[in-house]
């Protein structure tokens, strides 16, 4: 049993993704991420606020000519205490056709529960290469503005 305990401690957290309490959020994260990967932007847009969907579709259609998402992986999922908000970390593997270089970017997504559905409020780059269509964190925007001002 002593030999099995460390194995059980490693396996138990992985089972959390299959937990029915997580099912709605995981399904919406999957719907958004798969929509982005397979360029089904209508499916991805369903996970956004209705007022943001048209602008999102316009931006994605422009990026679609060059941006290719090869894969995504859910790296972390953390709920707020009231379980109506969540932070999700996604690792994207992507490339621009015009450059042909594969990049990896980890983003932080903020999700809010609306009834049984979850809505993506914002997504910012956490680490890795800046990815087209993903906002930069405030500190990165400020330091880029400072560099540009010095020129």
N, C-alpha and C positions, 0 to 999 in steps of 0.2 A: 504494500500500500504506500510506503514511503516513496518508492520510485514512481508511483503513479501520481502523487500529489502535485509535483511540479508540472507534469503534463496536463493535469486537469486545470491548474491555474492558468496555463497558456491557452487552453482550448475554450474555457468558459467565457472570456471576453469576446472571443470571435463569434460565439453563438448569439451575442447581443443583437447583431444585425438581423437575425431571424426572429427576434422578439416581436410579438404582435403589437406591442406599444410603439415600436419603431416603424412598423410596416407602412403607415401612411407617409411619413417623412421620407423614408427610403424609396418608396415608390415615386414620390414627386421629384426627389433628387435624381433618380434614375431616368425619369421622363424628361427632365431638363437636360441632363448630361448626354443621354442617348440622342435626344433631338439635336443637340449641338454636334455630336460626333457624326451622325448620319445625315446632317444638313436638313433635318426636318424641323425647320424653325417654327412652324406652326405649333408643333408639339411642345417645343421648348417655351414658346411664348405663353402657353396656357399656364405656366408656373410663375408668371409675372402679374403685376397689377394691371387690370384692364387698360388704364390710362397710359401705360408705358409700352403696350404691345406694338402699336404701329411704328413708333420710333425705333424699337428694338428690331422689328422686321426690316425696316429701311437700312439700318446700320449693318445687319447681318447679311442682307442681300449684296451690299457693297463689298463686304469682306469675303463673301463666298467665292469670288473670282480667284482668290489667291490663298486663303487660309484653309488648311486641311487638318482636321483633328484626327489623329490616328487612334488614340485611346484615352481613357480616363479611369481613375481609380479613387474611390472614396477612402481617404486616409484617416479622417477623424470626424466624429459626430458627438457634439456636446449639447445637452438640453439646458435651458434655464430652469430655475427651481420650480416655476409654475408649469413647465413643459409646453409653453405656448410660443417659445422662441428657441431657435437652435443655431449653433454655429457648425458649419460643415467645411472641412478642408478637402479639396479635390486636387489631385495631381493630373494635369493635362499633358499629353504627349502630342505635339503639333509641329507643323512646318508651313512655310510659305512656299507655294509652287515656284515663285519667282526667284527664290534663293536655294531651295533644296536642302536646307539644313534642319535636322530634327532637333527640337527644343523640348525641355520639360519645364513646366511652370506649376507651382502650387498656389491655389487661390483660397481665400477665406470667403465663404458665403454666409450671409445672415438670412435666415428663414423665419417666417412668422406664420403661426397657425391661424387659419380662418375657417372655423367649423372643422370639417374632416380634411380640408385641403391645406397645403402648405404653399406659401408664396415666397419667392426669392426677392428679398428687399434690395440687396446689393452684393456685389462680388468685387473683391480687390485682390491684386497680386500679393502673395505672402512672401514667396521666394522664387528664384529661378529667373528665366528670361522674361522681359516684358512681353505680354501676349496681346496682339491686336484684339480690340473689343473688350478688354478687361481693364478696369480702372487701376491706376497706380495708388499706393497708399499715400496719405497726405504728406508724410515726411519725405517721400521720394519726389513728390511734385514740388515741394518747397525747395529741396536741394537742387533740383533741375532748374527751377526759376532763378535761384541764386547764382548758379553757374552761368546761365544765359545773361544775367545782368552784369556779370564781371567782364563779359566779352565786349 
